[in-house]
Amino acid sequence: VDLDPQASTSLSFGCKDRGKALFEVLTAERTVESAVQVTQVKNIDILSASPLLSNVEKILHQSYEGELFLRKKFAKIPADRWDYILFDCPPNLGMLEIGRAHV
């Protein structure tokens, strides 16, 4: 899960369009599973980031329990879907990183 608006991890795994996948999961009724992209690397999928994530901070900060939003989204994933979920966080401490701590 690429939580960094710079989307370096997304680009590293071939997401050249810098898609809105994670942004749509956080701001719309899109599920994590529907937003995940298969990469060219065997057994690695990615939930890609985009510069639009920089706007999500304000949205989550203003919403009730915004720091729990990621937890709620990831709780809906079947337990056997992935063995591990890794989060690539930006270098600052904001709502996305605080939310990741609750997953």
Phi, psi and omega in degrees: 000117181268105181266000184267121179302339176289339174061031181297318179294319178301314179295322180297330180261015171091012177275078187287338182280356182047056185304170182262019188307300182294321177303316180292326177296320183280337186243355182224187181269036178270139180275159177301312183300323181285340183265343182291139178249141174282135179261175177282352178270126183304133176067018177235122173248162181219143170257103193281155179255171174204167177301342178298339180298336179297336178277341183293329179309311182295318181297312181292323180297326182276343184272153178294128181055040180301330180288347179259002186299313179299318180302315180296319179294317183283339178293339181277353180281132176302139185302333183264010183291310178229150177285320181221149172234120180253141179246123174265113185258149174291164184286359179253161178260107180225193183299324181294319180288321177296320177295323179296327180294338181268355182282000000 
